């Protein structure tokens, strides 16, 4: 079963075929810079070395800052 990735601002979720993948590799596969995005699974923030596995669903949010 693949990993379902919802990237905020995109209409359709992306499907990544991987039995297990680290967050930093997932972001690289999606072409996203890890310093500009945060990944959540079940409401918890994942760090770059955390893994997602078959059947997981994650949401990717853009990190925004302002003054």
Backbone atoms as SQL, in Angstrom:
CREATE TABLE atoms (id INTEGER PRIMARY KEY, chain TEXT, resi INTEGER, resn TEXT, atom TEXT, x REAL, y REAL, z REAL);
INSERT INTO atoms VALUES
  (1, 'A', 1, 'UNK', 'N', 0.847, -1.180, 0.000),
  (2, 'A', 1, 'UNK', 'CA', 0.000, 0.000, 0.000),
  (3, 'A', 1, 'UNK', 'C', 0.894, 1.246, 0.000),
  (4, 'A', 2, 'UNK', 'N', 0.575, 2.235, -0.795),
  (5, 'A', 2, 'UNK', 'CA', 1.425, 3.422, -0.897),
  (6, 'A', 2, 'UNK', 'C', 1.210, 4.411, 0.249),
  (7, 'A', 3, 'UNK', 'N', 2.048, 5.426, 0.262),
  (8, 'A', 3, 'UNK', 'CA', 1.929, 6.528, 1.214),
  (9, 'A', 3, 'UNK', 'C', 1.144, 7.638, 0.516),
  (10, 'A', 4, 'UNK', 'N', 0.097, 8.134, 1.170),
  (11, 'A', 4, 'UNK', 'CA', -0.721, 9.213, 0.619),
  (12, 'A', 4, 'UNK', 'C', -0.231, 10.533, 1.199),
  (13, 'A', 5, 'UNK', 'N', 0.103, 11.471, 0.325),
  (14, 'A', 5, 'UNK', 'CA', 0.658, 12.754, 0.749),
  (15, 'A', 5, 'UNK', 'C', -0.261, 13.877, 0.278),
  (16, 'A', 6, 'UNK', 'N', -0.777, 14.644, 1.230),
  (17, 'A', 6, 'UNK', 'CA', -1.565, 15.824, 0.903),
  (18, 'A', 6, 'UNK', 'C', -0.680, 17.042, 1.117),
  (19, 'A', 7, 'UNK', 'N', -0.440, 17.787, 0.053),
  (20, 'A', 7, 'UNK', 'CA', 0.360, 19.008, 0.138),
  (21, 'A', 7, 'UNK', 'C', -0.622, 20.173, 0.136),
  (22, 'A', 8, 'UNK', 'N', -0.588, 20.997, 1.190),
  (23, 'A', 8, 'UNK', 'CA', -1.523, 22.112, 1.261),
  (24, 'A', 8, 'UNK', 'C', -1.347, 23.010, 0.042),
  (25, 'A', 9, 'UNK', 'N', -2.465, 23.460, -0.483),
  (26, 'A', 9, 'UNK', 'CA', -2.448, 24.309, -1.669),
  (27, 'A', 9, 'UNK', 'C', -2.595, 23.535, -2.967),
  (28, 'A', 10, 'UNK', 'N', -2.498, 22.208, -2.910),
  (29, 'A', 10, 'UNK', 'CA', -2.682, 21.384, -4.106),
  (30, 'A', 10, 'UNK', 'C', -4.056, 20.730, -4.053),
  (31, 'A', 11, 'UNK', 'N', -4.678, 20.580, -5.210),
  (32, 'A', 11, 'UNK', 'CA', -6.040, 20.041, -5.264),
  (33, 'A', 11, 'UNK', 'C', -6.104, 18.543, -4.988),
  (34, 'A', 12, 'UNK', 'N', -5.136, 17.815, -5.484),
  (35, 'A', 12, 'UNK', 'CA', -5.158, 16.355, -5.370),
  (36, 'A', 12, 'UNK', 'C', -4.008, 15.849, -4.508),
  (37, 'A', 13, 'UNK', 'N', -4.267, 14.825, -3.685),
  (38, 'A', 13, 'UNK', 'CA', -3.155, 14.224, -2.938),
  (39, 'A', 13, 'UNK', 'C', -2.208, 13.493, -3.887),
  (40, 'A', 14, 'UNK', 'N', -0.977, 13.381, -3.472),
  (41, 'A', 14, 'UNK', 'CA', 0.020, 12.633, -4.243),
  (42, 'A', 14, 'UNK', 'C', 0.194, 11.264, -3.601),
  (43, 'A', 15, 'UNK', 'N', 0.473, 10.283, -4.417),
  (44, 'A', 15, 'UNK', 'CA', 0.699, 8.921, -3.944),
  (45, 'A', 15, 'UNK', 'C', 2.167, 8.576, -4.191),
  (46, 'A', 16, 'UNK', 'N', 2.848, 8.150, -3.130),
  (47, 'A', 16, 'UNK', 'CA', 4.253, 7.756, -3.234),
  (48, 'A', 16, 'UNK', 'C', 4.333, 6.249, -3.015),
  (49, 'A', 17, 'UNK', 'N', 4.876, 5.545, -3.991),
  (50, 'A', 17, 'UNK', 'CA', 5.037, 4.098, -3.885),
  (51, 'A', 17, 'UNK', 'C', 6.310, 3.800, -3.099),
  (52, 'A', 18, 'UNK', 'N', 6.148, 3.484, -1.838),
  (53, 'A', 18, 'UNK', 'CA', 7.295, 3.158, -0.980),
  (54, 'A', 18, 'UNK', 'C', 6.788, 2.359, 0.206),
  (55, 'A', 19, 'UNK', 'N', 7.500, 1.305, 0.566),
  (56, 'A', 19, 'UNK', 'CA', 7.101, 0.527, 1.740),
  (57, 'A', 19, 'UNK', 'C', 7.481, 1.260, 3.015),
  (58, 'A', 20, 'UNK', 'N', 8.578, 2.014, 2.958),
  (59, 'A', 20, 'UNK', 'CA', 8.975, 2.902, 4.060),
  (60, 'A', 20, 'UNK', 'C', 9.927, 3.931, 3.483),
  (61, 'A', 21, 'UNK', 'N', 9.799, 5.159, 3.980),
  (62, 'A', 21, 'UNK', 'CA', 10.630, 6.244, 3.466),
  (63, 'A', 21, 'UNK', 'C', 10.801, 7.294, 4.559),
  (64, 'A', 22, 'UNK', 'N', 12.015, 7.836, 4.659),
  (65, 'A', 22, 'UNK', 'CA', 12.255, 8.897, 5.637),
  (66, 'A', 22, 'UNK', 'C', 11.633, 10.196, 5.127),
  (67, 'A', 23, 'UNK', 'N', 11.241, 11.043, 6.068),
  (68, 'A', 23, 'UNK', 'CA', 10.588, 12.304, 5.725),
  (69, 'A', 23, 'UNK', 'C', 11.452, 13.126, 4.774),
  (70, 'A', 24, 'UNK', 'N', 12.753, 13.221, 5.041),
  (71, 'A', 24, 'UNK', 'CA', 13.605, 14.036, 4.161),
  (72, 'A', 24, 'UNK', 'C', 13.659, 13.456, 2.751),
  (73, 'A', 25, 'UNK', 'N', 13.602, 12.129, 2.613),
  (74, 'A', 25, 'UNK', 'CA', 13.600, 11.508, 1.294),
  (75, 'A', 25, 'UNK', 'C', 12.247, 11.686, 0.608),
  (76, 'A', 26, 'UNK', 'N', 11.189, 11.654, 1.388),
  (77, 'A', 26, 'UNK', 'CA', 9.841, 11.890, 0.861),
  (78, 'A', 26, 'UNK', 'C', 9.751, 13.297, 0.273),
  (79, 'A', 27, 'UNK', 'N', 10.223, 14.286, 1.028),
  (80, 'A', 27, 'UNK', 'CA', 10.194, 15.665, 0.537),
  (81, 'A', 27, 'UNK', 'C', 11.049, 15.819, -0.717),
  (82, 'A', 28, 'UNK', 'N', 12.204, 15.167, -0.738),
  (83, 'A', 28, 'UNK', 'CA', 13.065, 15.227, -1.926),
  (84, 'A', 28, 'UNK', 'C', 12.356, 14.619, -3.135),
  (85, 'A', 29, 'UNK', 'N', 11.682, 13.501, -2.920),
  (86, 'A', 29, 'UNK', 'CA', 10.956, 12.836, -4.005),
  (87, 'A', 29, 'UNK', 'C', 9.841, 13.729, -4.549),
  (88, 'A', 30, 'UNK', 'N', 9.272, 14.553, -3.665),
  (89, 'A', 30, 'UNK', 'CA', 8.215, 15.481, -4.067),
  (90, 'A', 30, 'UNK', 'C', 8.779, 16.779, -4.643),
  (91, 'A', 31, 'UNK', 'N', 10.107, 16.947, -4.570),
  (92, 'A', 31, 'UNK', 'CA', 10.731, 18.165, -5.065),
  (93, 'A', 31, 'UNK', 'C', 10.544, 19.351, -4.134),
  (94, 'A', 32, 'UNK', 'N', 10.377, 19.067, -2.831),
  (95, 'A', 32, 'UNK', 'CA', 10.136, 20.116, -1.838),
  (96, 'A', 32, 'UNK', 'C', 11.346, 20.279, -0.932),
  (97, 'A', 33, 'UNK', 'N', 11.687, 21.518, -0.625),
  (98, 'A', 33, 'UNK', 'CA', 12.816, 21.839, 0.247),
  (99, 'A', 33, 'UNK', 'C', 12.417, 21.609, 1.703),
  (100, 'A', 34, 'UNK', 'N', 13.111, 20.740, 2.437),
  (101, 'A', 34, 'UNK', 'CA', 12.723, 20.430, 3.818),
  (102, 'A', 34, 'UNK', 'C', 12.776, 21.619, 4.772),
  (103, 'A', 35, 'UNK', 'N', 13.491, 22.679, 4.410),
  (104, 'A', 35, 'UNK', 'CA', 13.514, 23.859, 5.284),
  (105, 'A', 35, 'UNK', 'C', 12.277, 24.730, 5.090),
  (106, 'A', 36, 'UNK', 'N', 11.485, 24.439, 4.063),
  (107, 'A', 36, 'UNK', 'CA', 10.306, 25.245, 3.764),
  (108, 'A', 36, 'UNK', 'C', 8.991, 24.530, 4.060),
  (109, 'A', 37, 'UNK', 'N', 9.068, 23.268, 4.515),
  (110, 'A', 37, 'UNK', 'CA', 7.847, 22.489, 4.736),
  (111, 'A', 37, 'UNK', 'C', 7.908, 21.729, 6.050),
  (112, 'A', 38, 'UNK', 'N', 6.721, 21.462, 6.593),
  (113, 'A', 38, 'UNK', 'CA', 6.580, 20.666, 7.809),
  (114, 'A', 38, 'UNK', 'C', 5.634, 19.519, 7.466),
  (115, 'A', 39, 'UNK', 'N', 5.935, 18.318, 7.960),
  (116, 'A', 39, 'UNK', 'CA', 5.132, 17.132, 7.667),
  (117, 'A', 39, 'UNK', 'C', 4.442, 16.669, 8.938),
  (118, 'A', 40, 'UNK', 'N', 3.125, 16.442, 8.844),
  (119, 'A', 40, 'UNK', 'CA', 2.344, 15.958, 9.981),
  (120, 'A', 40, 'UNK', 'C', 1.735, 14.599, 9.664),
  (121, 'A', 41, 'UNK', 'N', 1.729, 13.729, 10.674),
  (122, 'A', 41, 'UNK', 'CA', 1.037, 12.441, 10.588),
  (123, 'A', 41, 'UNK', 'C', 0.233, 12.297, 11.862),
  (124, 'A', 42, 'UNK', 'N', -1.047, 12.065, 11.732),
  (125, 'A', 42, 'UNK', 'CA', -1.942, 11.932, 12.883),
  (126, 'A', 42, 'UNK', 'C', -1.825, 13.128, 13.822),
  (127, 'A', 43, 'UNK', 'N', -1.664, 14.325, 13.244),
  (128, 'A', 43, 'UNK', 'CA', -1.607, 15.548, 14.035),
  (129, 'A', 43, 'UNK', 'C', -0.280, 15.831, 14.706),
  (130, 'A', 44, 'UNK', 'N', 0.715, 14.990, 14.482),
  (131, 'A', 44, 'UNK', 'CA', 2.025, 15.190, 15.104),
  (132, 'A', 44, 'UNK', 'C', 3.068, 15.536, 14.046),
  (133, 'A', 45, 'UNK', 'N', 3.941, 16.482, 14.401),
  (134, 'A', 45, 'UNK', 'CA', 5.006, 16.900, 13.493),
  (135, 'A', 45, 'UNK', 'C', 6.074, 15.810, 13.420),
  (136, 'A', 46, 'UNK', 'N', 6.478, 15.494, 12.196),
  (137, 'A', 46, 'UNK', 'CA', 7.555, 14.530, 11.975),
  (138, 'A', 46, 'UNK', 'C', 8.844, 15.283, 11.679),
  (139, 'A', 47, 'UNK', 'N', 9.958, 14.738, 12.128),
  (140, 'A', 47, 'UNK', 'CA', 11.263, 15.326, 11.812),
  (141, 'A', 47, 'UNK', 'C', 11.861, 14.588, 10.615),
  (142, 'A', 48, 'UNK', 'N', 12.920, 15.150, 10.054),
  (143, 'A', 48, 'UNK', 'CA', 13.486, 14.633, 8.807),
  (144, 'A', 48, 'UNK', 'C', 13.851, 13.153, 8.840),
  (145, 'A', 49, 'UNK', 'N', 14.287, 12.636, 9.976),
  (146, 'A', 49, 'UNK', 'CA', 14.705, 11.235, 10.047),
  (147, 'A', 49, 'UNK', 'C', 13.582, 10.278, 10.436),
  (148, 'A', 50, 'UNK', 'N', 12.382, 10.798, 10.727),
  (149, 'A', 50, 'UNK', 'CA', 11.236, 9.923, 10.987),
  (150, 'A', 50, 'UNK', 'C', 10.868, 9.203, 9.696),
  (151, 'A', 51, 'UNK', 'N', 10.255, 8.028, 9.843),
  (152, 'A', 51, 'UNK', 'CA', 9.844, 7.260, 8.673),
  (153, 'A', 51, 'UNK', 'C', 8.331, 7.209, 8.571),
  (154, 'A', 52, 'UNK', 'N', 7.860, 7.192, 7.343),
  (155, 'A', 52, 'UNK', 'CA', 6.466, 6.876, 7.078),
  (156, 'A', 52, 'UNK', 'C', 6.467, 5.552, 6.333),
  (157, 'A', 53, 'UNK', 'N', 5.405, 4.777, 6.531),
  (158, 'A', 53, 'UNK', 'CA', 5.363, 3.425, 5.978),
  (159, 'A', 53, 'UNK', 'C', 4.085, 3.219, 5.176),
  (160, 'A', 54, 'UNK', 'N', 4.029, 2.068, 4.506),
  (161, 'A', 54, 'UNK', 'CA', 2.848, 1.674, 3.736),
  (162, 'A', 54, 'UNK', 'C', 1.565, 2.021, 4.467),
  (163, 'A', 55, 'UNK', 'N', 0.651, 2.661, 3.765),
  (164, 'A', 55, 'UNK', 'CA', -0.661, 2.938, 4.333),
  (165, 'A', 55, 'UNK', 'C', -0.752, 4.224, 5.131),
  (166, 'A', 56, 'UNK', 'N', 0.387, 4.854, 5.424),
  (167, 'A', 56, 'UNK', 'CA', 0.347, 6.122, 6.154),
  (168, 'A', 56, 'UNK', 'C', -0.216, 7.223, 5.261),
  (169, 'A', 57, 'UNK', 'N', -0.843, 8.193, 5.904),
  (170, 'A', 57, 'UNK', 'CA', -1.299, 9.405, 5.224),
  (171, 'A', 57, 'UNK', 'C', -0.675, 10.577, 5.961),
  (172, 'A', 58, 'UNK', 'N', 0.007, 11.437, 5.239),
  (173, 'A', 58, 'UNK', 'CA', 0.657, 12.590, 5.847),
  (174, 'A', 58, 'UNK', 'C', 0.197, 13.859, 5.139),
  (175, 'A', 59, 'UNK', 'N', 0.326, 14.968, 5.858),
  (176, 'A', 59, 'UNK', 'CA', 0.006, 16.274, 5.296),
  (177, 'A', 59, 'UNK', 'C', 1.257, 17.132, 5.344),
  (178, 'A', 60, 'UNK', 'N', 1.532, 17.816, 4.248),
  (179, 'A', 60, 'UNK', 'CA', 2.707, 18.674, 4.146),
  (180, 'A', 60, 'UNK', 'C', 2.228, 20.127, 4.113),
  (181, 'A', 61, 'UNK', 'N', 2.730, 20.910, 5.061),
  (182, 'A', 61, 'UNK', 'CA', 2.379, 22.323, 5.169),
  (183, 'A', 61, 'UNK', 'C', 3.590, 23.185, 4.847),
  (184, 'A', 62, 'UNK', 'N', 3.335, 24.323, 4.207),
  (185, 'A', 62, 'UNK', 'CA', 4.383, 25.309, 3.969),
  (186, 'A', 62, 'UNK', 'C', 4.662, 26.055, 5.260),
  (187, 'A', 63, 'UNK', 'N', 5.939, 26.235, 5.572),
  (188, 'A', 63, 'UNK', 'CA', 6.341, 27.028, 6.732),
  (189, 'A', 63, 'UNK', 'C', 6.344, 28.485, 6.295),
  (190, 'A', 64, 'UNK', 'N', 5.622, 29.314, 7.044),
  (191, 'A', 64, 'UNK', 'CA', 5.561, 30.742, 6.718),
  (192, 'A', 64, 'UNK', 'C', 6.002, 31.535, 7.921),
  (193, 'A', 65, 'UNK', 'N', 6.677, 32.614, 7.651),
  (194, 'A', 65, 'UNK', 'CA', 7.048, 33.519, 8.734),
  (195, 'A', 65, 'UNK', 'C', 6.895, 34.938, 8.223),
  (196, 'A', 66, 'UNK', 'N', 6.753, 35.807, 9.131),
  (197, 'A', 66, 'UNK', 'CA', 6.586, 37.199, 8.736),
  (198, 'A', 66, 'UNK', 'C', 6.955, 38.111, 9.883),
  (199, 'A', 67, 'UNK', 'N', 6.892, 39.363, 9.610),
  (200, 'A', 67, 'UNK', 'CA', 7.270, 40.301, 10.644),
  (201, 'A', 67, 'UNK', 'C', 6.241, 41.363, 10.852);
